[in-house]
Amino acid sequence: IPVESGFPQPTLHTGVAHDVYENYTSIWTRADAKQIKAISNPKVAVGQNSLPASLTMPAIPTDFPVTNDQVWIWDTWPLTDAAGNQYSYNGWEVIFCLTFSRNTGLGFDERHTHAKIGYFYRRAGVAASQRPANGGWIYGGLVFPEGASAAVFAGQDYTQNAQWSGSMRMFKANSNQISAFYTDMAFDVSDGLYNTPIPKGSNIKPPQAIITKADGQIHSDNTHVWFTGFDKHVPLLKPDGVYYQTGEQNQYFSFRDPYTFTDPAHPGQTFMVFAGNSSGVRGETPCDASDLGYRPGDKYAETVDEVNGSGAIFQRANIGLAVATKADLSEWKFLPPLISANCVNDQLERPQMSIQGGIYYLMTISHRTTFAAGMDGPDGEYAYVGQGIRSDFIPLNSGSGLLMANPTDLNTAAGADYDPNPEQNPNAFQSYSHYYMPNGLVTSFIDAIGTKRGGSFAPTIQIKLHGVWSELNTAYGTNGLGPYGDLPPNRFILDRQAA
Ligand code: FRU
C-alpha cells in the first residue's frame, strides 16, 4: 500500500505477548491512527473512495433487499462456541440481531433506546443461489421473555430498558443449553414534557450498562425454531471507574458488547472482551506522550500540550478484558484493558478475539465521527495483531489499524449517517457493525446509502488475514460482495431431545 509523505511514522509495536494478568495496556496511538490518512489518496475526485481498494468493502447497490418488513435489524451474531465456531441446530441456521419495530412511527435513529434481541432462522445446507436475495431469514420474534431483562433494574427509575449487543454461546456439542451474554441498558431520558427544563431526548441521569448473562434452551421441529428459559438475568459487570469509565465520569461512556472466548494458552479459563472507555472524568483527563506514540525526533510529531488543547481528550475508547471466576461463567472479574485509544477515538465497539494458529487478532468496529480532533478514518472494521491475548498489539495495514472501510473520501467532510454530506461518497455509511466469522467471512448491516436508510443485512464479504496486513478477497461473491446476510455455520448441533 503506498504511503503519502508528510505524515509521522507509526509507533514501533513488537506484537510480543505480556502476561494476561499483567497491568499492561497496548496503545493504538495517534501516530498509528495517522497512518489511515497516510494510506488515503489525497487526490481523488470529490466523493470518490480515497482508501486502498484492498481495504475497502465494494459499494452496496442502493436497491438492496429488505431483510424483514416488520423489524429493522442491525448488530448481528450467530450461535458460537468458545473458539468462534458457528453452529446450526438440528438443520436450522439461527442468528441473533438487535431489532426494533419498523411500525412505531419512530425512525431508525431512535432504535438504540428500543433495541431488543430478536432471532431469525432458515434451513441450513441450502446454497445461496437457491435462497431469496434477502437471504430468506424467517423472523422468530424476541429471544427473552417480556420483562426479564428489565428485572435487573427492578426498583430503579428509568424510562427505557434496552438490550444491546453481545454473543450467544453454546457449550456442548449435543446440547440445547445456551447462554446469552449481552448489555442490559436502562435509560432515563427526558420526554420534554414532565421533565422540563431538561430538553427532550437528554439524559435525566446517565444510562446504566450492565453486562448480563441469561441461560436458555434452543428448540426446533420441522417447521420452526424457538427458545425457552432466558428468564433469570444475572448481572455480571458494571464499569468500575478504575479501568473502565462510569456514567458518572462521562454520561456518554461505552460499556457493552461482551464476547467470550477461550485460549489454548490458558486452559480452563474463559475470557471476555468488551467495548469500554478509559476511566477518568470526561474532558478533565489529559493524554500523555504514550498516547501520542511519536518516535523520537519525528518531524511530524505533535506535542502533548497541542493535543490536550485541541479537544482530543474527549475521546477515550478502550477494549476491555474480563476473566470468569466461576466455571458456570456467572461471576467475572475485570482485568486491565487490552488496548486504549485515548485522544484517538471514542468508540471501539463489538470487539472480538480471533486466535488463528497462535496469532491473536483483536478486531473492533469504529466510526468516522468518533475520531478525536486531528484524527480521521472511515466507518468500518479495525484490527490489531499480537502473540497473546494481551500483547503490544500491532495495528494492521501499515500500522494504521484499518481492516475494512466503507468507500469513503477522507478528503471530504463526513456528515452523518442520518444527515450525509452530499459531497461525500454515498457509500461512506453503507454498512456497520462488522462481525468476523470463520474463514474470514464478515457480516454487517446496511446503515445508510446516500439518504436511504438500511436496517437490513449487508452482503457478506471475505477478508484474508496475513498477520500484519490483510486484503479483501475480490474473488468471493461478485467482485467481493457475497450473499446478503450470509452467516454460514461451520459446525452443527444434533440434539437427540428434539428428534
Ligand atoms: C454498534 C452498537 C453497539 C451497541 C448497539 C446499540 O452498532 O453501537 O456497540 O451494542 O449498537 O444499538
Boltz pocket constraint, residues with backbone or C-beta under 6 A from the ligand:
constraints:
  - pocket:
      binder: B
      contacts: [[A, 74], [A, 75], [A, 98], [A, 111], [A, 112], [A, 115], [A, 164], [A, 165], [A, 166], [A, 183], [A, 256], [A, 257], [A, 275], [A, 349], [A, 350], [A, 432], [A, 433]]
      max_distance: 6.0
